[in-house]
Amino acid sequence: MTENTGADHLDATRDAYDAVAVQYTELFADGFGARPLDRAMIEALAGLVLQEGGGPVADLGCGPGHVTAYLHGLGVDAFGIDVSPAMVAIARSRHPQLRFEEGAMLGTGLGAGSLGGILAHYSLIHTPPAELPGVFAEFHRLLASGGHVLIAFQSTDGPVPPVTAYDHKVAPAHRWWPDALAALLREAGLTEVARLVRGPYEGERTPHAQLLARRPDAG
């Protein structure tokens, strides 16, 4: 089967999440508080962003906005962007004090160096692997010097193969060996700061991982 890329991939992801936006929100938006390890990495991102001066943080692929709101509660100037209009509508309804916009990771309209942080919380899993180098290059462009990015994703069970198709229930997705994804971040000029690899929580089928990386200071 030929993998969708570009506009086809975005259209398929948008349509899939529009169709399940209400159910997805009911299943996941209120369950974030029961995942302490995941919360700890979000808190680390917030703390590092504030330590570097508190620049705005873009939650890319924000879904119903629950993690954006969690970041905001930690004192971060957080806003969300999602390709699904239905998800953006729910996020605006649930969190009217925050800013949510429709958009894709490669079409945010944000200026170079405008962000203190980026969060991609299980949103990059739907990006075709061939497009990830371009996405990470865009993250590098968007981050100010000293800015941080946190990526959460389903992990593979071993290093070979480094990326595998994943039978995600909403849209085509991929699992990554953390070292392989960290290598792509390095190639984009982003330096790994920390990582988390954990076993599946109840109801999950695979290991999960998070990578925290930094754009080095200009010099």
PyMOL commands that set and color helices and strands:
alter all, ss='L'
color gray80, all
select helices_A, chain A and resi 6-29+32-34+36-51+66-73+85-94+124-126+129-142+178-187
alter helices_A, ss='H'
color red, helices_A
select strands_A, chain A and resi 57-60+78-82+100-102+115-121+143-154+163-166+173-176+191-198+208-214
alter strands_A, ss='S'
color yellow, strands_A
deselect
rebuild
show_as cartoon
